[in-house]
Each structure stands twice: as C-alpha cells, then as structure tokens.
C-alpha cells in the first residue's frame, strides 16, 4: 500500500513539474515579443509565437520595422491617377492634380472601392479669362480664344496659369488713311468693324471697293477703290521727280545730277479741270568744285562752278593721322561762305601728319576730296633760365609746353669747352659723345633726354657722372670755361630739324685755388688777431 502510494505521489509530482515548465515556456515567448508584434498560438497548437503587426515586417521578437506599401507603385496599391503616401505602420492615398476621389475624401485607402476621377475644370466660369473658351482634358484643361480675340504671350491651345497667356480683343486701331480719299464712317475699331471711304473733292471714284474691314490679324483690309484727279494724271516735268501729290497739287524737285534753274516747282489743278503746270527747269549739274589742289602744304585752292548768284556755303572737314603715333587723331572742320569763283583757304594743319580733306558745297550737295602730308618743322625751344656759374656741377632749369611733335623729339645737352675758337653747328645731325670729343673741336653731348619723358619743368645737373640715353654726363674739368647749349631735335625717317639755345656759361675758377685763397686769408687773419691780443695784454700790464 505504501509502495503504491509512493508511486502515485511521484507520478503526480512529475506531471506537475512538466506542466509548470510548459507554462513558464509560454510566458517566456510572449514576454520576448517586439512592441510592434503580437503573441499568438502556433497553427499546430505546439505553443506561442510572436508575429509582427499589420504594416510591419520582421521576426516578431528582435525587430519589427515599418513596411513601405508604396514601394510597389501607386497605381498598384492606390489605383490610377493617385499618389501613395507611406506612414508608420500603414499608408494612405491622394488623387493627383486634376482628379478627385469618388468618396469626396481628400485622403483614402482604396479597400472600399474609392478611386480617382477626372475633374471638369470648365465648370468654373471665367477660368480662361475674357474671350477665352475652356476645353476639359483628362486631368487638366486648356483654352482657346473666341472669335474676335487672339492669344497674348503664347499660342493656342494654352493653359492660363502654366503658360501665362490670355486672350486679347482684336483691335485694328483707327482706319488707315488712303490716298485721295476721306473717311465717311466707321462702326468701331474691333474685329469685324467696317469703315467706309469716299474720294476727296479733287478726285473721282473710278473703280474698286470703298469699304475696309478689321480682320482677325488685327489689320484693316481694304479699301481697293481708285480715285483719279479731275485734271487727270500729273503733268510731266523733264529731269524731275514728284515729292508730293494729292491729286490737286503736285510738287516737283530735280533728280540727282540736275540742278533747279528758276521757275515754279508746283502744278495746281484748276477749277476748270486743267493743270496750271510748274515752270521749273532742271539742268545738268557740273562738278561744283573743280581743280582742287593743295599748296604750301596747308592751303587749298579750287574753282567753283555756280549756276546761281547765291552765296555758297562750303563745309571743310580735315582728318589727320600719324604712322609714328597710332593713338593720334586730328579731326576738325571749317565753314566758308563765298560768292567767288576762285577760292583759297589755309588750314592750321599739324606737322608730320597725313591729312584727308573733304570740301562739300552744301546747297549743291557736292563733295570733293584731296590728301596732303605735312613736313617736319623746326621744333620750338623751351623757356630756359640762363645762368653764369662758377661751379663744376651747375644745376640748370627749363620750362616747356607740350607739343604734338613730342613723341619724335629729343633734348641734347652740349658741352663746349672755351679753349679755342668755338664753331658750333646746330643743324648738324652728328652727336659726338664724351669719349670722342678729342677727335672734334672738343664739344660733346653729355646727355640726351626724350621730350615725352619730361614734365613742364626740368632740372638738370651738368657733370653728375650718370648716363642719359647712353651718353655719359662727364664731370667738368676744374678751372675750365664752358658753354652749355641745349639743342631740341625732331626727327622722322630721313627728316631732321633742330633748334638751339645757350643755357649757361661755366667760369673756370679752380676749387683748389679758392680753397688756397681762403686758407691764406684765414691764416693772415689769425696772425693779426694774435698780434692784437699781445699788444692789448702789454698795454694792460703797463697800466696796472
């Protein structure tokens, strides 16, 4: 009995332990489920399992991440003409622009059969603006202009918001003026308006339509009426052309190559239907300016051919350029009034310049041209401040004004020793430097300076031992007498012009002699001072 009792107790205990382990296992599985998962029974009944909730994917325990339903495509999950929007654990659908949901809800999930349908925008009045006609399209709309309107800033069909286009009423403006006609009436200026015309008092309607219509292109069409003058065609005038004609008055002028010679230039239709003809005579124009020449480089001479005794006005334009100065341009003009048959005119032309000169007879509208090249002129010397000095390093000064020949001009400083008969030729192109002075008369160029590099004032020290444009400014010899000459040179190609001015005279007192004289004078003064002091001291002692 005791053994059976003991066996039963053991069996019960084993069953209880097994049951407790199963419960503990179930509790452990559900406790480990992810927050976005649920604990459910397995399909085979063997226990519990963690499954991710709807809208999430994962193993249910360690992770459950959002499922992007929209990634398979909006058309597949939401339907046609939709946009899919994923949310955390779910999604929703909206209709694209131009469409609306069938359940009239802005946001929907298509599990109830909701779909997107086309919106008929043309139900909204005035969507296309004034003169516009709306046409509904799938998902949108477009506009066309009604009769009497045309598109502004675009083409048909157009979308007013996208294309920034609109319809504008067709307005042809005021009816056009037609030769020999007058406007009788007009119904307006917009599309389809009609204007009626009639011939003026001096004309007769011969043929054509007298109405004009505002057309779709914004222009008046017509009239085609032909009005003829009561006097008939305008009278013919030899060698002339008509400049104004209103069927009752005709104004003429001579054609090119002919000149008017007295007489009236107007024909008038009289009340009797007969022209009172113009008496103008047009005769051939001969060259107004003949035998044009240039003399003395700057003066013009020509012969004037005139058909009337009126004073002629001549306009003279002259333009100059230089090969050596590309930036140089000289353009001036003169006017001359004269009745003479032979004329002369002198111009203020600049030197070394190529000029083209045009002379126009204003009333005759005739122009003649001539060219001339001006030669090199003697350059103007600057204002110098003459000095006579006793120093071997004299500093000299000058003042100059700018000149158009500055780019081809130089300053040359000559040193002339006064130790024999002086012969100096300012016009000689030779320029001996210091090293070659002994082969000449002793004179030499101590410096050469381009005028274009000099300002309005210049100071120059003779004998400073520097080089100026390749010339050595050698120190002057103590005790020598010198003349300093400034030569201005202008040179272009083979032409050479110069002018000279005496700048200074350097006297030959030696510095050694001066110092010796000063020393001797100082010594005599000192001895005298000592003797005077001794005499004063002796006199003082005797008194005391």
DOMARLUM-964967 format. One record per residue (C-alpha): residue in one letter; x, y, z. Coordinates in steps of 0.05 Angstrom, whole numbers, plus 5000, padded with zeros to 4 digits. Layout:
REM residues N
AXYZ;...
***
This chain:
REM residues 544
X500050005000;X505650455019;X509350294954;X503250454910;X502051084948;X509251284939;X509051144864;X502751564855;X505752144891;X511952114846;X507752094783;X503652694805;X509853084821;X512952934753;X506553154718;X506253794758;X513453964742;X512453854667;X506254284667;X509854844704;X515554814653;X510554894595;X507255494628;X513955804641;X516055694568;X509556024544;X510656614589;X517856694564;X515856724489;X510457264497;X514957684541;X520257704487;X515557974432;X517458634398;X512959244417;X510259234345;X508658484349;X503158044379;X503757374415;X499356844381;X498256084383;X502055674333;X497855364279;X499854664302;X498054814374;X505054694398;X505655354434;X506156104425;X509556514372;X511057274362;X508257574297;X509458294272;X503158704269;X499858934203;X504159444169;X510659174199;X515558624177;X520758244218;X521757634263;X516957884315;X521857854372;X528258244358;X525558724305;X519158934270;X520459504220;X515559924181;X513259624115;X513360134057;X507059934020;X508160483968;X514460173940;X510559703895;X507760323859;X501960793869;X497960513811;X498259813840;X496359973911;X492260623904;X489760583833;X490261033772;X491761793778;X493861733851;X499661873896;X501561383952;X503961634020;X507261154068;X506161234143;X508960874203;X505460204201;X500660404146;X499560854085;X494361294051;X492661523981;X491062203949;X488862403879;X493562753831;X492263463807;X486263483761;X482862883794;X478362793856;X476762183899;X470061843886;X468361873960;X469962613963;X475062494017;X481862824008;X485362214039;X483161494029;X485160764028;X482360403967;X479759794004;X472660073999;X472960163923;X474860903925;X478261143860;X480461793828;X476262113774;X477462693726;X475463403749;X471763813698;X475164483709;X470964813655;X465064833703;X468565433736;X466266073699;X471766533672;X477266023680;X480366223613;X479166973622;X475567463577;X474767203507;X477266513526;X473765843512;X475165263560;X476064543538;X476463983590;X482063463582;X483962843621;X486763113686;X487063833663;X484164343614;X486364823560;X483765473530;X482665763461;X480566463441;X473666623416;X472466973350;X474667703356;X480267533405;X487467293396;X492666993443;X497167473480;X504067203500;X503066493475;X499666033424;X493265623423;X491565193460;X494365473524;X493865393599;X492966083632;X496865923695;X502365493665;X503465893600;X501966583628;X497766703566;X490967033557;X486067253503;X486267973480;X480868313440;X482968443367;X483369203357;X485669463289;X486270183313;X483870773272;X482270623199;X488170773153;X488671393111;X488071233037;X490871652982;X485872152952;X480171902998;X476572133061;X473671703117;X466071733115;X464171283173;X466770713218;X462970233263;X468870163311;X475969913313;X475069193338;X474668553298;X469168573245;X468469333246;X467269663178;X469970343153;X467170683092;X471171153047;X469771652992;X474172042942;X476172742962;X473473362927;X479073382876;X478272652854;X473172192822;X471671462842;X473571032782;X473770312809;X474669852869;X471169742936;X470470332984;X469869923049;X475269683097;X474269123149;X478068983214;X480768273203;X482967723251;X490367913244;X488968603273;X489668983207;X484769343163;X483369013096;X481569493040;X479169933011;X481069782939;X477770402909;X481570812858;X480671562857;X483271962798;X484472712796;X479373122759;X485173432719;X487872742701;X495072502711;X500272992738;X503973382684;X510873112664;X516873542681;X523573352649;X529173122695;X524773182757;X521172742806;X514672832845;X515772922920;X508473062940;X501872952904;X494673002929;X491172982861;X490173732861;X497273972877;X503773672852;X510673872879;X516973712840;X524473702851;X530373572805;X533172872804;X540272722825;X545273012776;X540873602758;X540174302788;X533974742792;X534275372750;X528875872766;X521375752755;X515675472799;X516174762825;X508674672836;X503074452789;X495874612811;X489274312786;X484574892768;X477074922777;X476274812702;X479774132706;X486174382674;X493074362705;X496875012717;X503674692704;X510174822740;X515475222703;X521574922738;X527674782695;X532574232716;X539374282683;X545273812690;X549973942748;X557274022732;X562273892788;X561474472836;X568674422860;X573874362805;X581574372802;X582374252877;X589674292897;X593974382959;X599674892960;X604675073015;X602474423049;X596874763087;X592875173036;X587274962989;X585375262923;X579475082878;X574775342825;X567275392839;X562275232785;X555875602801;X549175662767;X546276202811;X548976832843;X547176602914;X552576532966;X555175822971;X556875513038;X562875053038;X564074553094;X571374343101;X572873713142;X580073503151;X582472883187;X589772723204;X593472103227;X600771923240;X604771303228;X609171403289;X603271553336;X597571063327;X593271393381;X593572073346;X587272323311;X586273033288;X579073163263;X576773883252;X572074263207;X571374963178;X565775333143;X566675843087;X561376283056;X563276582988;X560476822921;X567276782888;X569076322830;X576376242853;X577376062926;X583275962973;X583275723045;X589275603091;X588475103148;X592275033213;X594974333198;X599773993246;X606773783223;X608773073204;X601572863193;X597772523137;X591272903122;X584972743083;X581073383067;X573773383044;X570274013017;X562673993010;X558574522974;X552474483020;X546974742974;X549374342914;X550673722956;X557373602922;X563773372956;X571073352932;X576973032968;X584473152969;X590272883011;X596673213036;X602573033080;X605573583123;X613073613133;X617473633195;X618074333225;X623574653267;X621974473339;X620475033388;X625775123442;X623475113514;X623975713561;X630875663594;X633476023655;X640376253633;X645776243686;X653176423693;X656175993748;X663075823778;X661675103799;X663474463762;X656574183779;X651674703755;X644274543760;X640274843703;X632774923694;X627674983638;X620275053627;X616674733568;X609774683537;X607074033507;X607573983431;X604673493381;X611773323359;X613973093429;X613872343410;X619372463358;X623373003395;X629672983439;X633473453485;X641073433475;X645673783524;X652274003491;X658574193529;X663174683491;X670074803524;X672275533515;X679575393499;X679875583425;X675675873370;X668675603380;X664975323319;X658175013334;X653174793280;X646274703310;X643574383246;X648773823243;X645773143256;X652472893286;X652372783361;X659472653388;X659572373459;X664772493514;X669271923491;X670072213420;X670672953438;X678172983423;X677072793351;X672673403342;X673174113368;X672573863440;X665073953443;X660773353461;X653773133480;X653573003554;X646272783558;X640372603513;X633272613541;X626672433506;X621973033508;X615972583521;X619372383587;X619973103612;X614573473650;X613174213646;X619274353690;X626174023686;X632474103728;X638973813701;X645773783734;X651673803686;X657373333704;X653572883754;X657172263726;X650771903703;X648671623636;X642871933598;X640271523540;X647271233530;X651171883537;X655971973596;X654872623635;X662272713649;X664573173706;X667173843683;X674573983690;X676374453746;X679075113721;X675975043652;X670975513619;X664875203585;X658675393547;X652574943558;X647974913498;X641074583496;X639074313428;X631874083412;X631773563357;X625673293319;X626972713271;X622472263230;X625271793178;X630272203137;X627772883160;X631873243214;X630273923246;X633374263307;X633774903346;X638875113398;X639275583458;X645075783503;X643375503571;X649375703616;X656575933620;X661175583670;X667076003691;X673675663705;X675675873776;X679175273807;X676674993872;X683874863894;X685575593883;X679375813920;X680975363979;X688275603980;X685976333979;X681076214034;X686475854075;X691476424065;X686376944084;X684676544146;X692076494166;X693377244159;X687177384199;X689376914255;X696477224259;X693477924262;X688877704317;X694777424358;X698878064349;X692878484370;X691778054431;X699278114451;X699178864443;X692878924486;X695878494540;X702378924542;X698379564547;X694279284604;X700379074644;X703479774637;X697180094663;X696979654724;
***
